Amino acid sequence: MYAGGCLCGSVRYEIRGELGLSYYCHCSRCRKATGSAFAASALVAAKDFVVLQGEDALKSYSVNGVHRIFCAHCGSPIISRRDAMPDAVRVRLGTIETPLPRGPHGHIYVASKANWFEICDDLPQYAEEPPMS
């Protein structure tokens, strides 16, 4: 089980299951949503993501079937959901407070990464989505 929350403490959640594959996403939408060079998130079964407090503080910005859910008080991005994947959410790794067994598995959408950011690790890099396994 993993515990997490937002910057101001209004939102608290638990992940009552396993973390799926996690990636650094360099697409322009993730860069804008985080204000950084990438977003780091892990796939989690929607049934395993449980909001313990602050559900009323969660707001959503939605475009083209992608819903980015954040704390309305402090702006912390918490999860994203896709209409095409109703049984899964992507949890922002920076909001998880429990130590993680490992970091992300690779970098995705590197074809559109910020020109001012250099990837300096040996993780796999994918121009867009990683191949399905």
N, C-alpha and C positions, 0 to 999 in steps of 0.2 A: 504494500500500500504506500502511496505517496501523498504528501500534503502540500498545499500551496495556497497562494493568495496574491492579492494586488499590493501595490506600493503603500496605499493608505490604510490597509487592513480591513476595509469594508467588505471585501469579497474573500471568502475562505472556501476551499474545496478539497476533496480527496479524490484520488484515482484508486479505485478498488479492483485493480487488475494489472495486467502487464502493460508496459510501454511498448508500442510497436516501433518500427523503424523511425529514426529521426534524421532530419537533414537540416543543413543550412540552406535556405532558399534565397537566391539572389535576384529574383524577378523584381521588376519595378514596383509592382503593387505591394510586395512585402517590404521593400525598402521604404516606400512612402508610409506604410502602416506602422513601421517601427521607428522611422527617423534615423535609420542606421544602414549599414551596408548589406544587411541580410536579416532574416528572421530565423530563429532556431526553434523547431517544433518537433513533436513526436506524435505519431498516430496512436489514438487510444479508442477503444470501443466506447461508443456513446453511453451505453448502459453502465460503464465503469466510472464515468466522470460524474461526481456528485457534488453539487453546490451545498455547502453546510450553512453558510450565511451570506447575506448580501445579494440574493437573487434579484431584488428590486433595484440594486445599483448597476446591474448588468444592462448594457445597451448594445445595440447591434447596428452596424453599417453594412448594408447588403447591396451587391451589384452582381448581376449575371449568375445568380444561384450560389454565390459565395457570401457567407455571413461572417463578419469579423466581430467578435464579441469582446467588449472591453468594460472596465469600470468607469462609470460616468463621473465619479468623483476625482480620480487621479489619472485616468487615461490609460492605465496598464492594460495591454492586450492580454487576454486570458486564453481564449480558444478561437478557432474558426471552424465553421461547418460548411459542407457543400450539399446542395440539394441532391446531387448525383450520388452521394455517399451518406445516406441517412443514418447508418449504423456506426459512424465514426466521427470523431472530432480530432482536431490537431491542437494539442496543448502547447503553449509557449513555454519552452524549457526554462526560461529565466524566472518564471513565476513558481516553479516547483522548488520547495524548500528542503525536501528530503534528499539526501545525497543520492546521486544517480549512479547506476552500475557502469555506465559508459557515456561518452558524448555522442554527438551525431555520427552517422555512418558515412556521410559524404556531403557534397555540394550539388545543388540542383539549380537549373536555370542560369548557369554560368555564362551562357552566350549573351545574357543581358545584364551582367553584373555591373556595378558601379566602376567607372574607368579609373577612379582614384584608389580602389581597393585591390590589393594583391593577395591572392590565396597562397599562404606559405606553409601549408601542411601537406601530408601525403595521402589524404583521404581521396577516394574516387570523386571525379568531377563529371557532371553530365550537362550537356548543352541545354537540355530541357528536363523532362522527367527521367528518372532512372528506369532501366529495363525492368519489366515485370518478372518476378521470380516465382 
